[in-house]
Amino acid sequence: MNEAAGEFAGLDRFVARKAVVAKMEALGFLVKTEPYAHNVPYSDRGKVPVEPLLSTQWFIRTEPLAANCREAFEKVEPRFVPERWSKVYLDWLTNIRDWCISRQLWWGHRIPAWFVISETAGEITSNTPYVVASDQAEALQKAELQFGVGVALEQDPDVLDTWFSSGLWPFSTLGWPDNAAADLKRWYPTSLLVTGFDIIFFWVARMTMLAGAFTGQMPFKDVYIHGLVRDEQNRKMSKSAGNGIDPLLLIERYGADAVRFALVREVAGAGQDIRLDYNRKTDSSATVEAARNFANKLWNATRFALMNLDGETPKSLGNPDPEMLQQADRWILSRLARINQESAEKYETYGLGEAAKGLYEFAWNEVCDWSIELLKRRLQDPAQQRTARQVLAKVLTELFIMLHPLMPHLTEELWHGLTGFPEQKLLALEPWPALDLQAIDLELEDNFAEMIELVRVARNLRATGGMKPAQKVSRLIITSARPDLIKVLKLAIPDLAVLIKAELVEISTEMPELPRSLMGISGTSQVQLQLPEQDLDALRSRLEKDLAKAEKDIAGLASRLANPNFADKAPADVVLECRANLVEAEAQAQLAKERLNDLG
């Protein structure tokens, strides 16, 4: 309490309240005390109740500023991405109040106002006149014109609101108020503002209002609104809450590109928030770890290429001859052309998250998992080696260019290693890869995708049969009624034999009777895999043991559930677990029976 509190001056506010009540009671002024329940706002930083104190503040009349912005908004200036956030922006500008721009802080831009304290006995009071100026010399000149020579001035101790100061950023950093500044002429208005939806009014509207007033132009053409990264409990991260994640810790553990790619892939999806999985005990994140694994995948793919290109570069190899391309080459080049087209469109429309997801799926699932596997055999064949090298070099080179905005450090390193270009040349300066529309073959892509699923089914059948990785199946038959798919499968027989490790691969329109076989289905196609006799006997024995164990589990679990002492008296979670185990055991028994029936 200050001196105005009289005998209570110097006391803490909570102590003073009790002292006032005690004084009133001692003087006989207290009638009664009653408890009241009411909402008390607490400071996030101080953790104490917030109590208003009237004081002199500086305000801006915002309606004229907002009117400029609303007029520009009719011309779609600025444009919001996603567009739905433009309504939030316009609502703030339509229902706007005057803005208090003064803050009682220890640092910041000082309020450009000087009080003429010589007019009020050297003190600042509610009646002290003031002048507003760019600096103290201008303020003194104005004050002397109004109050005479010899005036004493004192600058207002308050500072500008942080949002006011940051609202000046688009033009103040480029030389303003010198409107002839080279940077201001060259770079203003800016192209794009990237920000979160939570500060559309606090910052975006402040910048447009101030820019409209001081420069007569909107400060940027587009506003890209991204989602927020929230903590494990879905709370917004803040310093006062102490729930922020230090990105430097994640960068040290996983690398800058992994953190960058994870955030773009997960957060940049058109303003959608994500809850970032984060273990505070180990400073680890499964989301970022997945991005790190993706970086490792790209690194290993490049190492494979360097080991098989025999010192040649994409430039020395040149583009592959269309007449020499195999079916697998035409498939991956079609996918490359399509991901080129899709990524360019996503980048152009700020679909960064979608671009990241598309490039991730293409690089990991199609380039690394399938294309490189299909190229391995041909890279050892002198007759097909050069074409295989050309395709591999072309795919990786263009992939790195497309990925560069998302993973700049890694792709720069890998691109230099692959191309052999000197250190002075930057990948960022490379043109976007030329789009080869002639390479796109949607029918081939669809059939190849179906073939990949058939390979997965065949591999699952191998696992079901308990076959070792290096062991070959005797015979593999794929049946389909689709002529277009049959054509693709027949051309891919050498690849299928390697991918599935089969001694004999047959493509047919009718499924023959094949003894000692396992069968699987993908879409409208069937896969039949013949096992050696000894493997079939071992599989049958294992399935019989699995069936016996499952039936034994079923009997025991069913008996427990049929017992009233257990079903009615055991804890609910124990009974639920028992029922779930019974369902699982019944499913395992059914699966074992079906597989035994398939074996005959």
BASE-19182 format. One record per residue (C-alpha): x, z, y; residue number from 1; residue in one letter. Coordinates in steps of 0.1 Angstrom, whole numbers, plus 2048, in hexadecimal, padded with zeros to 3 digits. Example, Ala and Ser with C-alpha at 12.3 -4.5 7.8 and 13.67 -1.06 7.14 Angstrom:
# residues 2
((87B; 84E; 7D3); 1; 'a') ((889; 847; 7F5); 2; 's') 
***
This chain:
# residues 600
((800; 800; 800); 1; 'm') ((80D; 7F8; 823); 2; 'n') ((80C; 80C; 843); 3; 'e') ((7E7; 803; 849); 4; 'a') ((7DF; 81A; 82C); 5; 'a') ((7E7; 839; 840); 6; 'g') ((7EF; 857; 82B); 7; 'e') ((7EE; 841; 80B); 8; 'f') ((80A; 829; 818); 9; 'a') ((825; 823; 7FF); 10; 'g') ((810; 82B; 7E1); 11; 'l') ((80A; 812; 7C4); 12; 'd') ((7E8; 802; 7C6); 13; 'r') ((7DC; 813; 7A6); 14; 'f') ((7E9; 835; 7B0); 15; 'v') ((7DA; 831; 7D3); 16; 'a') ((7B7; 82A; 7C5); 17; 'r') ((7B7; 84B; 7B2); 18; 'k') ((7C5; 85D; 7D0); 19; 'a') ((7A9; 84F; 7E6); 20; 'v') ((78E; 85A; 7CD); 21; 'v') ((79E; 87D; 7CB); 22; 'a') ((79F; 87F; 7F2); 23; 'k') ((77A; 874; 7F4); 24; 'm') ((770; 88E; 7DA); 25; 'e') ((784; 8A9; 7ED); 26; 'a') ((772; 8A1; 80D); 27; 'l') ((750; 8A1; 7FD); 28; 'g') ((74A; 87C; 802); 29; 'f') ((749; 872; 7DD); 30; 'l') ((725; 86F; 7D0); 31; 'v') ((72D; 863; 7AC); 32; 'k') ((743; 84C; 798); 33; 't') ((736; 831; 781); 34; 'e') ((748; 81A; 768); 35; 'p') ((746; 7F4; 76F); 36; 'y') ((74E; 7D8; 758); 37; 'a') ((75A; 7B9; 76A); 38; 'h') ((773; 79C; 767); 39; 'n') ((796; 7A3; 774); 40; 'v') ((7AD; 785; 778); 41; 'p') ((7D1; 78C; 76C); 42; 'y') ((7F1; 77B; 777); 43; 's') ((801; 766; 75C); 44; 'd') ((823; 76F; 769); 45; 'r') ((81F; 793; 775); 46; 'g') ((806; 79E; 75B); 47; 'k') ((7F4; 7B3; 775); 48; 'v') ((7D2; 7AF; 786); 49; 'p') ((7D0; 795; 7A2); 50; 'v') ((7C0; 7A2; 7C2); 51; 'e') ((7B9; 78B; 7E0); 52; 'p') ((7CA; 792; 801); 53; 'l') ((7BF; 77F; 820); 54; 'l') ((7DB; 76E; 833); 55; 's') ((7E1; 750; 849); 56; 't') ((7E6; 730; 835); 57; 'q') ((7EB; 70B; 83D); 58; 'w') ((7D1; 6F1; 831); 59; 'f') ((7CE; 6CB; 830); 60; 'i') ((7AD; 6BB; 835); 61; 'r') ((7AB; 6A6; 815); 62; 't') ((78C; 691; 81A); 63; 'e') ((79D; 676; 82F); 64; 'p') ((7BA; 674; 816); 65; 'l') ((7A2; 672; 7F8); 66; 'a') ((78E; 657; 80A); 67; 'a') ((7AD; 641; 80A); 68; 'n') ((7B2; 646; 7E5); 69; 'c') ((78D; 63F; 7DD); 70; 'r') ((78F; 61F; 7F0); 71; 'e') ((7AF; 614; 7DD); 72; 'a') ((79F; 61F; 7BC); 73; 'f') ((784; 604; 7C1); 74; 'e') ((7A0; 5EB; 7BE); 75; 'k') ((7AC; 5FD; 79E); 76; 'v') ((7CA; 60C; 7B0); 77; 'e') ((7D8; 61E; 79D); 78; 'p') ((7CD; 613; 77A); 79; 'r') ((7CA; 62F; 760); 80; 'f') ((7D4; 62B; 73B); 81; 'v') ((7BF; 635; 729); 82; 'p') ((7A4; 62A; 742); 83; 'e') ((78E; 649; 73B); 84; 'r') ((7A4; 65F; 750); 85; 'w') ((79C; 64B; 76F); 86; 's') ((77B; 65D; 770); 87; 'k') ((78C; 67F; 771); 88; 'v') ((7A2; 673; 78E); 89; 'y') ((784; 665; 7A1); 90; 'l') ((76F; 685; 79C); 91; 'd') ((78A; 69A; 7AC); 92; 'w') ((78D; 683; 7CA); 93; 'l') ((767; 682; 7CE); 94; 't') ((761; 6A8; 7CC); 95; 'n') ((77F; 6B3; 7DF); 96; 'i') ((786; 6D2; 7F5); 97; 'r') ((7A0; 6D8; 80F); 98; 'd') ((7C2; 6DF; 802); 99; 'w') ((7D6; 6FF; 809); 100; 'c') ((7FA; 6F3; 80A); 101; 'i') ((80D; 713; 813); 102; 's') ((81D; 72A; 7FA); 103; 'r') ((82E; 74B; 7FD); 104; 'q') ((84C; 744; 7E8); 105; 'l') ((871; 749; 7EB); 106; 'w') ((87B; 724; 7E9); 107; 'w') ((86C; 702; 7F1); 108; 'g') ((867; 6EC; 80F); 109; 'h') ((860; 701; 82D); 110; 'r') ((83F; 6FB; 840); 111; 'i') ((849; 6E6; 85E); 112; 'p') ((838; 6FD; 877); 113; 'a') ((849; 714; 891); 114; 'w') ((837; 731; 8A1); 115; 'f') ((83D; 737; 8C6); 116; 'v') ((844; 75D; 8C2); 117; 'i') ((84D; 761; 8E6); 118; 's') ((828; 75D; 8EE); 119; 'e') ((81F; 77C; 8D8); 120; 't') ((83A; 795; 8DF); 121; 'a') ((852; 788; 8C5); 122; 'g') ((83B; 78C; 8A8); 123; 'e') ((826; 774; 893); 124; 'i') ((801; 77D; 896); 125; 't') ((7E1; 76C; 88F); 126; 's') ((7E1; 760; 8B3); 127; 'n') ((805; 754; 8B5); 128; 't') ((806; 72F; 8C0); 129; 'p') ((81A; 716; 8AC); 130; 'y') ((828; 6F3; 8AC); 131; 'v') ((82D; 6DA; 890); 132; 'v') ((84D; 6C5; 88F); 133; 'a') ((866; 6B4; 879); 134; 's') ((882; 6CC; 882); 135; 'd') ((88A; 6EA; 898); 136; 'q') ((897; 6D5; 8B5); 137; 'a') ((877; 6C1; 8B6); 138; 'e') ((863; 6E1; 8B3); 139; 'a') ((876; 6F1; 8D1); 140; 'l') ((870; 6D2; 8E6); 141; 'q') ((84B; 6D2; 8DF); 142; 'k') ((848; 6F8; 8E5); 143; 'a') ((85A; 6F5; 907); 144; 'e') ((843; 6DA; 913); 145; 'l') ((825; 6F0; 90B); 146; 'q') ((832; 713; 913); 147; 'f') ((850; 70E; 929); 148; 'g') ((875; 712; 926); 149; 'v') ((883; 730; 914); 150; 'g') ((86A; 733; 8F8); 151; 'v') ((873; 744; 8D8); 152; 'a') ((86A; 734; 8B6); 153; 'l') ((868; 73F; 892); 154; 'e') ((861; 728; 875); 155; 'q') ((844; 730; 85E); 156; 'd') ((853; 742; 840); 157; 'p') ((83B; 731; 827); 158; 'd') ((845; 713; 813); 159; 'v') ((831; 6F4; 809); 160; 'l') ((81D; 6F4; 7E9); 161; 'd') ((831; 6E6; 7CC); 162; 't') ((817; 6CB; 7C6); 163; 'w') ((81A; 6C0; 7EB); 164; 'f') ((840; 6BD; 7E8); 165; 's') ((83E; 6AA; 7C7); 166; 's') ((822; 695; 7D5); 167; 'g') ((83C; 686; 7ED); 168; 'l') ((852; 67B; 7D1); 169; 'w') ((84A; 656; 7CC); 170; 'p') ((855; 64D; 7EF); 171; 'f') ((86A; 66A; 7FC); 172; 's') ((884; 663; 7E1); 173; 't') ((888; 63F; 7ED); 174; 'l') ((891; 645; 811); 175; 'g') ((870; 64D; 822); 176; 'w') ((869; 653; 83F); 177; 'p') ((881; 636; 846); 178; 'd') ((869; 61A; 83E); 179; 'n') ((886; 601; 840); 180; 'a') ((89A; 613; 824); 181; 'a') ((8A6; 5F9; 80A); 182; 'a') ((89B; 60E; 7EC); 183; 'd') ((878; 614; 7FB); 184; 'l') ((874; 5EE; 801); 185; 'k') ((881; 5E5; 7DE); 186; 'r') ((870; 600; 7C8); 187; 'w') ((851; 60B; 7DA); 188; 'y') ((835; 60C; 7CE); 189; 'p') ((842; 615; 7AB); 190; 't') ((834; 606; 78B); 191; 's') ((82A; 623; 775); 192; 'l') ((824; 648; 775); 193; 'l') ((825; 65A; 754); 194; 'v') ((815; 67C; 753); 195; 't') ((7FD; 694; 740); 196; 'g') ((7D8; 695; 746); 197; 'f') ((7DA; 6BA; 751); 198; 'd') ((7E9; 6B1; 773); 199; 'i') ((7D5; 692; 77C); 200; 'i') ((7C8; 6A5; 79B); 201; 'f') ((7E5; 6BC; 7A1); 202; 'f') ((7FF; 6A0; 7A2); 203; 'w') ((7F1; 67D; 79E); 204; 'v') ((7D6; 681; 7B9); 205; 'a') ((7EE; 693; 7D0); 206; 'r') ((807; 676; 7CE); 207; 'm') ((7EC; 65C; 7D5); 208; 't') ((7DE; 670; 7F2); 209; 'm') ((7FF; 676; 803); 210; 'l') ((80C; 653; 7FC); 211; 'a') ((7EC; 644; 80A); 212; 'g') ((7F0; 659; 82A); 213; 'a') ((815; 653; 82F); 214; 'f') ((81B; 630; 822); 215; 't') ((7F9; 620; 821); 216; 'g') ((7FE; 616; 7FC); 217; 'q') ((7F7; 626; 7DA); 218; 'm') ((818; 633; 7CC); 219; 'p') ((816; 623; 7AA); 220; 'f') ((803; 607; 798); 221; 'k') ((7FC; 618; 777); 222; 'd') ((7F7; 63C; 76B); 223; 'v') ((7FE; 641; 746); 224; 'y') ((7EE; 662; 739); 225; 'i') ((7FE; 670; 71A); 226; 'h') ((7F3; 68D; 704); 227; 'g') ((802; 6B0; 705); 228; 'l') ((819; 6C0; 6EC); 229; 'v') ((809; 6E1; 6E3); 230; 'r') ((817; 6FE; 6D0); 231; 'd') ((80F; 709; 6AC); 232; 'e') ((7EF; 71B; 6B9); 233; 'q') ((7E4; 6FC; 6CC); 234; 'n') ((7ED; 70D; 6EE); 235; 'r') ((7FB; 6FA; 70B); 236; 'k') ((820; 702; 70E); 237; 'm') ((82A; 715; 72D); 238; 's') ((847; 72A; 73A); 239; 'k') ((831; 748; 742); 240; 's') ((822; 748; 71E); 241; 'a') ((845; 745; 70F); 242; 'g') ((838; 72C; 6F5); 243; 'n') ((84D; 70E; 6FF); 244; 'g') ((864; 6FB; 6E8); 245; 'i') ((886; 6F3; 6F4); 246; 'd') ((88C; 6CE; 6EC); 247; 'p') ((8B2; 6D3; 6ED); 248; 'l') ((8AF; 6E8; 6CE); 249; 'l') ((89D; 6CC; 6BC); 250; 'l') ((8B5; 6B2; 6C9); 251; 'i') ((8D3; 6C6; 6BD); 252; 'e') ((8C3; 6C9; 69A); 253; 'r') ((8B3; 6A6; 696); 254; 'y') ((8C2; 690; 6B1); 255; 'g') ((8B4; 683; 6D2); 256; 'a') ((8A4; 664; 6C3); 257; 'd') ((892; 677; 6A8); 258; 'a') ((882; 68E; 6C2); 259; 'v') ((87A; 671; 6D9); 260; 'r') ((86A; 65C; 6BD); 261; 'f') ((856; 679; 6AF); 262; 'a') ((847; 681; 6D1); 263; 'l') ((83F; 65D; 6D9); 264; 'v') ((830; 656; 6B7); 265; 'r') ((81B; 676; 6B7); 266; 'e') ((813; 67C; 6DC); 267; 'v') ((812; 65A; 6EC); 268; 'a') ((7F1; 652; 6DC); 269; 'g') ((7DB; 64C; 6FB); 270; 'a') ((7D9; 670; 707); 271; 'g') ((7D4; 682; 6E6); 272; 'q') ((7E4; 6A4; 6E4); 273; 'd') ((7F8; 6AF; 6C5); 274; 'i') ((801; 6D0; 6B7); 275; 'r') ((826; 6CE; 6B0); 276; 'l') ((82F; 6E0; 690); 277; 'd') ((84D; 6F6; 699); 278; 'y') ((85E; 713; 687); 279; 'n') ((86B; 72A; 6A1); 280; 'r') ((881; 73D; 688); 281; 'k') ((894; 71E; 67F); 282; 't') ((88E; 707; 69E); 283; 'd') ((881; 6EC; 686); 284; 's') ((864; 6D4; 686); 285; 's') ((857; 6BF; 66A); 286; 'a') ((84A; 6A5; 682); 287; 't') ((86D; 6A0; 691); 288; 'v') ((87D; 6A2; 66F); 289; 'e') ((868; 684; 663); 290; 'a') ((875; 671; 681); 291; 'a') ((899; 67B; 678); 292; 'r') ((893; 66E; 655); 293; 'n') ((888; 64D; 664); 294; 'f') ((8A8; 64B; 678); 295; 'a') ((8BC; 651; 658); 296; 'n') ((8A8; 636; 647); 297; 'k') ((8B1; 61D; 662); 298; 'l') ((8D6; 628; 661); 299; 'w') ((8D7; 623; 63B); 300; 'n') ((8C7; 601; 63D); 301; 'a') ((8E1; 5F6; 656); 302; 't') ((8FD; 603; 640); 303; 'r') ((8EE; 5EF; 623); 304; 'f') ((8EE; 5D0; 639); 305; 'a') ((912; 5D5; 645); 306; 'l') ((91D; 5D9; 621); 307; 'm') ((90C; 5B8; 617); 308; 'n') ((912; 5A1; 635); 309; 'l') ((937; 59D; 62E); 310; 'd') ((941; 5A1; 652); 311; 'g') ((929; 588; 660); 312; 'e') ((912; 58F; 67D); 313; 't') ((8EE; 582; 684); 314; 'p') ((8FE; 569; 69D); 315; 'k') ((917; 55B; 684); 316; 's') ((8FD; 55A; 668); 317; 'l') ((8E3; 548; 67E); 318; 'g') ((8BE; 545; 675); 319; 'n') ((8B4; 53E; 651); 320; 'p') ((8AB; 51A; 647); 321; 'd') ((885; 519; 641); 322; 'p') ((88A; 504; 622); 323; 'e') ((8A0; 51F; 612); 324; 'm') ((888; 53C; 618); 325; 'l') ((87A; 54D; 5F9); 326; 'q') ((857; 55B; 5F8); 327; 'q') ((863; 57F; 5FF); 328; 'a') ((876; 571; 61E); 329; 'd') ((857; 560; 62B); 330; 'r') ((843; 580; 626); 331; 'w') ((85B; 597; 63A); 332; 'i') ((860; 57D; 655); 333; 'l') ((83B; 57A; 659); 334; 's') ((838; 5A0; 65C); 335; 'r') ((856; 5A0; 675); 336; 'l') ((843; 586; 68B); 337; 'a') ((823; 59A; 689); 338; 'r') ((834; 5BC; 692); 339; 'i') ((846; 5A9; 6AE); 340; 'n') ((824; 59E; 6BC); 341; 'q') ((813; 5BF; 6B7); 342; 'e') ((82F; 5D4; 6C5); 343; 's') ((832; 5BE; 6E4); 344; 'a') ((80D; 5C2; 6EB); 345; 'e') ((80E; 5E8; 6E6); 346; 'k') ((82C; 5EC; 6FD); 347; 'y') ((81B; 5D6; 717); 348; 'e') ((7FC; 5EB; 717); 349; 't') ((80E; 60D; 714); 350; 'y') ((804; 611; 6F0); 351; 'g') ((825; 623; 6E9); 352; 'l') ((818; 639; 6CD); 353; 'g') ((807; 61C; 6BB); 354; 'e') ((827; 607; 6BF); 355; 'a') ((83C; 624; 6B0); 356; 'a') ((825; 627; 692); 357; 'k') ((824; 602; 68B); 358; 'g') ((84A; 5FF; 68D); 359; 'l') ((84F; 61E; 677); 360; 'y') ((838; 610; 65C); 361; 'e') ((849; 5ED; 65E); 362; 'f') ((86C; 5FA; 65D); 363; 'a') ((868; 615; 642); 364; 'w') ((84E; 607; 62B); 365; 'n') ((853; 5E1; 62D); 366; 'e') ((878; 5DC; 638); 367; 'v') ((889; 5F9; 627); 368; 'c') ((873; 5FF; 609); 369; 'd') ((86B; 5DB; 5FF); 370; 'w') ((87D; 5C0; 612); 371; 's') ((8A0; 5CE; 60D); 372; 'i') ((898; 5D6; 5E8); 373; 'e') ((88D; 5B2; 5E3); 374; 'l') ((8AC; 5A5; 5F4); 375; 'l') ((8C5; 5B9; 5DF); 376; 'k') ((8C3; 5A1; 5C1); 377; 'r') ((8C7; 582; 5D7); 378; 'r') ((8E4; 590; 5EB); 379; 'l') ((8F8; 58F; 5CB); 380; 'q') ((8EE; 56B; 5C3); 381; 'd') ((906; 552; 5D3); 382; 'p') ((8EB; 537; 5D5); 383; 'a') ((8D3; 54E; 5E9); 384; 'q') ((8EB; 565; 5F9); 385; 'q') ((8EE; 555; 61C); 386; 'r') ((8C8; 552; 621); 387; 't') ((8C4; 576; 616); 388; 'a') ((8DE; 582; 62F); 389; 'r') ((8CE; 56E; 64B); 390; 'q') ((8AC; 57D; 644); 391; 'v') ((8BA; 5A0; 642); 392; 'l') ((8CE; 59D; 662); 393; 'a') ((8B1; 58D; 675); 394; 'k') ((898; 5A8; 66B); 395; 'v') ((8AF; 5C5; 674); 396; 'l') ((8BB; 5B6; 694); 397; 't') ((898; 5B0; 6A2); 398; 'e') ((88C; 5D1; 694); 399; 'l') ((8A6; 5E4; 6A8); 400; 'f') ((89D; 5D2; 6C8); 401; 'i') ((878; 5DA; 6C3); 402; 'm') ((880; 5FF; 6BB); 403; 'l') ((899; 603; 6D8); 404; 'h') ((880; 611; 6F2); 405; 'p') ((877; 62C; 6D9); 406; 'l') ((899; 634; 6C9); 407; 'm') ((8B3; 628; 6E3); 408; 'p') ((8D2; 63A; 6D6); 409; 'h') ((8CF; 632; 6B1); 410; 'l') ((8C5; 60E; 6B5); 411; 't') ((8E1; 608; 6CF); 412; 'e') ((8FA; 614; 6B5); 413; 'e') ((8EC; 602; 698); 414; 'l') ((8E7; 5E1; 6AB); 415; 'w') ((90B; 5E1; 6B7); 416; 'h') ((917; 5E7; 693); 417; 'g') ((902; 5CB; 686); 418; 'l') ((908; 5B1; 6A1); 419; 't') ((92D; 5B9; 6A7); 420; 'g') ((927; 5B4; 6CD); 421; 'f') ((93F; 5C5; 6E5); 422; 'p') ((938; 5E8; 6F2); 423; 'e') ((931; 5DA; 715); 424; 'q') ((911; 5C8; 70A); 425; 'k') ((8F2; 5DE; 708); 426; 'l') ((8D5; 5DA; 6F0); 427; 'l') ((8BD; 5E3; 70D); 428; 'a') ((8C7; 5C3; 71E); 429; 'l') ((8BE; 5AD; 700); 430; 'e') ((89F; 598; 704); 431; 'p') ((881; 59F; 6EE); 432; 'w') ((883; 58C; 6CD); 433; 'p') ((872; 569; 6CF); 434; 'a') ((851; 56A; 6BE); 435; 'l') ((84F; 551; 6A1); 436; 'd') ((82A; 54B; 69C); 437; 'l') ((831; 531; 682); 438; 'q') ((83F; 54C; 66B); 439; 'a') ((81E; 55F; 66A); 440; 'i') ((80D; 55B; 648); 441; 'd') ((7F0; 573; 645); 442; 'l') ((7E6; 568; 623); 443; 'e') ((809; 56E; 616); 444; 'l') ((80A; 590; 626); 445; 'e') ((7E9; 59A; 615); 446; 'd') ((7F4; 58E; 5F3); 447; 'n') ((816; 59E; 5F7); 448; 'f') ((806; 5BF; 600); 449; 'a') ((7F1; 5BC; 5E0); 450; 'e') ((810; 5B5; 5CC); 451; 'm') ((821; 5D4; 5DA); 452; 'i') ((803; 5E9; 5CF); 453; 'e') ((806; 5DA; 5AC); 454; 'l') ((82B; 5E4; 5AB); 455; 'v') ((821; 608; 5B5); 456; 'r') ((807; 609; 599); 457; 'v') ((821; 5FC; 580); 458; 'a') ((83A; 616; 58B); 459; 'r') ((820; 632; 588); 460; 'n') ((819; 626; 565); 461; 'l') ((83F; 628; 55D); 462; 'r') ((83E; 64C; 569); 463; 'a') ((81F; 653; 554); 464; 't') ((832; 645; 536); 465; 'g') ((84F; 65D; 53D); 466; 'g') ((867; 640; 540); 467; 'm') ((88A; 646; 54E); 468; 'k') ((894; 633; 56E); 469; 'p') ((8AC; 61B; 55D); 470; 'a') ((896; 615; 53F); 471; 'q') ((884; 5F3; 53D); 472; 'k') ((860; 5EE; 532); 473; 'v') ((85C; 5D4; 516); 474; 's') ((841; 5BF; 527); 475; 'r') ((82D; 5BF; 547); 476; 'l') ((80D; 5AB; 54C); 477; 'i') ((7FB; 5A8; 56D); 478; 'i') ((7D8; 59A; 56C); 479; 't') ((7C4; 58C; 58A); 480; 's') ((7A8; 575; 590); 481; 'a') ((7B5; 56B; 5B3); 482; 'r') ((7C8; 549; 5B2); 483; 'p') ((7DA; 551; 5D3); 484; 'd') ((7E7; 572; 5C6); 485; 'l') ((7F0; 562; 5A4); 486; 'i') ((805; 549; 5B6); 487; 'k') ((818; 564; 5CA); 488; 'v') ((81D; 579; 5AB); 489; 'l') ((82B; 55D; 596); 490; 'k') ((845; 554; 5B1); 491; 'l') ((84E; 579; 5B2); 492; 'a') ((854; 57E; 58D); 493; 'i') ((87A; 582; 590); 494; 'p') ((874; 59D; 5AB); 495; 'd') ((859; 5AE; 597); 496; 'l') ((870; 5B0; 579); 497; 'a') ((88A; 5C2; 58F); 498; 'v') ((872; 5D8; 5A2); 499; 'l') ((85F; 5E4; 583); 500; 'i') ((87D; 5E1; 56B); 501; 'k') ((86B; 5CC; 551); 502; 'a') ((87A; 5B6; 537); 503; 'e') ((85D; 59D; 538); 504; 'l') ((844; 598; 555); 505; 'v') ((825; 583; 54F); 506; 'e') ((80A; 579; 569); 507; 'i') ((7E8; 570; 55A); 508; 's') ((7C4; 56B; 563); 509; 't') ((7B8; 57D; 544); 510; 'e') ((7C3; 59F; 537); 511; 'm') ((7D0; 59C; 513); 512; 'p') ((7CF; 5B7; 4F8); 513; 'e') ((7F1; 5C7; 4FB); 514; 'l') ((7FA; 5E3; 4E2); 515; 'p') ((80D; 602; 4ED); 516; 'r') ((804; 5FD; 511); 517; 's') ((7F8; 60F; 530); 518; 'l') ((7E0; 5FF; 549); 519; 'm') ((7DA; 604; 56E); 520; 'g') ((7C4; 5F3; 588); 521; 'i') ((7CB; 5E9; 5AD); 522; 's') ((7AE; 5D9; 5BE); 523; 'g') ((7A1; 5BD; 5A8); 524; 't') ((7C2; 5BA; 595); 525; 's') ((7CE; 5CC; 576); 526; 'q') ((7F1; 5D6; 56A); 527; 'v') ((7F9; 5DA; 545); 528; 'q') ((81A; 5E9; 53C); 529; 'l') ((827; 5E9; 518); 530; 'q') ((83D; 606; 50D); 531; 'l') ((857; 606; 4F1); 532; 'p') ((849; 616; 4D1); 533; 'e') ((85F; 635; 4D4); 534; 'q') ((854; 63B; 4F8); 535; 'd') ((82F; 636; 4EE); 536; 'l') ((832; 650; 4D3); 537; 'd') ((843; 669; 4EB); 538; 'a') ((828; 663; 505); 539; 'l') ((80C; 668; 4EC); 540; 'r') ((81B; 688; 4E1); 541; 's') ((81F; 694; 504); 542; 'r') ((7FB; 68B; 50D); 543; 'l') ((7EE; 69D; 4EE); 544; 'e') ((801; 6BD; 4F9); 545; 'k') ((7F3; 6BA; 51C); 546; 'd') ((7D0; 6B6; 50F); 547; 'l') ((7D3; 6D4; 4F8); 548; 'a') ((7E0; 6EA; 514); 549; 'k') ((7C5; 6DE; 52B); 550; 'a') ((7AA; 6E6; 511); 551; 'e') ((7B8; 708; 50B); 552; 'k') ((7B8; 70F; 531); 553; 'd') ((794; 703; 533); 554; 'i') ((789; 71A; 517); 555; 'a') ((79A; 738; 527); 556; 'g') ((78E; 732; 54A); 557; 'l') ((76A; 72A; 53F); 558; 'a') ((76A; 74B; 52B); 559; 's') ((774; 75F; 549); 560; 'r') ((75A; 750; 55F); 561; 'l') ((73F; 756; 544); 562; 'a') ((748; 77B; 544); 563; 'n') ((730; 78D; 55C); 564; 'p') ((749; 7A9; 561); 565; 'n') ((761; 78F; 570); 566; 'f') ((749; 777; 581); 567; 'a') ((736; 793; 593); 568; 'd') ((750; 7AD; 599); 569; 'k') ((771; 79B; 59F); 570; 'a') ((77B; 793; 5C4); 571; 'p') ((76B; 773; 5D1); 572; 'a') ((78C; 762; 5D7); 573; 'd') ((797; 769; 5B3); 574; 'v') ((777; 75A; 5A5); 575; 'v') ((77B; 73B; 5BB); 576; 'l') ((79E; 736; 5B0); 577; 'e') ((793; 739; 58B); 578; 'c') ((778; 71E; 591); 579; 'r') ((791; 707; 5A2); 580; 'a') ((7A9; 70B; 585); 581; 'n') ((78E; 702; 56D); 582; 'l') ((785; 6E2; 580); 583; 'v') ((7AA; 6D8; 581); 584; 'e') ((7AE; 6DF; 55B); 585; 'a') ((78F; 6CA; 553); 586; 'e') ((79D; 6AD; 569); 587; 'a') ((7BF; 6AF; 557); 588; 'q') ((7AE; 6AF; 535); 589; 'a') ((799; 690; 53F); 590; 'q') ((7B8; 67E; 54B); 591; 'l') ((7CB; 685; 52B); 592; 'a') ((7AE; 679; 516); 593; 'k') ((7AB; 658; 52A); 594; 'e') ((7D0; 651; 526); 595; 'r') ((7CF; 658; 501); 596; 'l') ((7B1; 640; 4FE); 597; 'n') ((7C5; 626; 511); 598; 'd') ((7E2; 629; 4F8); 599; 'l') ((7C9; 624; 4DB); 600; 'g') 
***
